[in-house]
Amino acid sequence: MKVVIQRVSEASVTINHKTVASIKTGLLILLGIIEEDTQEDIDWLCRKISGLRIFSDDNGVMNKSVIDVNGDIIVVSQFTLHASTKKGNRPSYIKAAKPELAIPLYEDFKVALQKAIDNTIQSGAFGADMKVNLLNDGPVTIIIDSKEKV
């Protein structure tokens, strides 16, 4: 699994001109899933994300987690995170998991992350044409790939 985590002052997801998710301070997480991903990847990423100290403390030092600041989270599925651009100009998405595998893992990821932060997780809709709006705070953007853990 690969995630792009963005610290935001606000973010929202709109589908068919209807806002389906909206937060203030927190994280916007783009989630890409491949065929090899398992519950182990979910558990590892949720521990990492919930403890990630990327929010400022009173001294302006990034020393607080999303839990510490009582931040909100939006999770958006994004198969394009696994695009291969090695050949030609059209990206290949061959590594991205098919919906029959990806959807259950996406749903499990949201449940596990909700438990890890003890707060409601908002989300887009898997496979939908979404409009994602965000105000990146910092900017702070972190990319984590569960296949690159030590």
N, C-alpha and C positions, 0 to 999 in steps of 0.2 A: 504494500500500500504506500502510496505517496500522498502527502498533504502539503498544501501551501497554506500557511497560517498568516493571517494579516490582523495586526492589532488595529482596531477601528474605534473611532469616536461614534460612528453610527454606520449601519448597513441595513440593506433590505433586499428582498427578492420578490420580483413581480412576474406573474405568469398570466398571460391573456389580459393584461391591464388590471390585474387584481393583485394587491400586495398579500403575499402568503407568509412572509416572515419579515420582522423588523426589530432591530435592537439598537441600543445606545452603546455605551462602553462595553467592549468585549472582543470577541474573535470571530472573524469570518474564515471558515475552513473549507477549502476546496479539496475534495477527496477523489483520488484516482485508484481504481482497483484492477489488479491483474489476476490471471487464472491461478497463480500459485499462492495467493493470499489466503490466510486462515484466521481462526480465532486468536491464535498467538500474535499475529500482526496487529489485530484490533486491540488486544489487551496491552501490548507494548506501547502502541501509539497513544492510547488513552491515558496511560500512566505518564508518558512523556508530556503530552499536551497539558494535562491538568496541573502538572508541577512546573511547567515552563515559566521561568521568571522573566517576563518581558514587559511588565507594567512598572511604572515609576513609583518609588517610595517618596517619602517627604523630602528627601535630599535630591530628588531628580535622578536617582540611580535605578536602573531596571532590576528590581529586586523582589517584585511581587508577582504572584501567579494570578490567573483568571479567578481562581477561588478566593484569593486574598482581597481582590477588589470587587468581589461579588459581581463579576462580569457575566454577560450573556454570550451565547454562541449560536451562530448559524452555520450549518453544514450543508454544502452543495456538492452533489456528485459531479465529477468532471473527468470523463474518460480521456479527454485530450491531454491530460497530464502525462500520459504514457505514449505520446506521439513520438514516432521515430522520424527524424528528418535527415537521415544519412544519405538517402538516394533521392535525387530529383527535388522538385519543389512542392509536391503534394505529400503532406505528412501521412504516415502509415499508422494505423491504430490497432495493428494486429496483436499487440501485447495486452490491450485492454480486455478485461473479462467480459464475457457475454452476459446479457441481462439476467439469465436464469441463475447465474452464480453471483453476479455483482449486486443485484437487488437485495438478497438476503444478507450479504455482508455489509452493505450500506446501512440497512435497518439495524443490524446487530451493532455496528459501530456507533450509531446514534444512541442506542440504549446503553451501551457500555460507557460512553462519554458522559451521558446524563448521570449515571451512577457515580462516576469518578468525580464529577464536580458538584454533585448534589444540587443541580439546578436544571430547569427545563432547557432542552435543546430545540431550537427551531431549525427548519430546513426548507430547501426547495423541494422539487418533485423529480424523482429519478427519470431521466430521459426527456424531460420537458424542455421547451424552448424558454429559457429564463432570462430575465433582465436583472443583473446583479448590480446594485448601487452601493458604493462604500466610500467612506471618508477615512482613508488610511491614516492612522495616528502615528506620527514619527517622521517619516514612514518606517514601520517595522513590518517586515515580511520575512518569514522563516520557511524553508523547505525541508521536510523530513521524509526520508524513504525508509520504511521498516526493513527493507532488504539490505540496508547499509548499516544496521546496528552492529555493535561490536559484541 
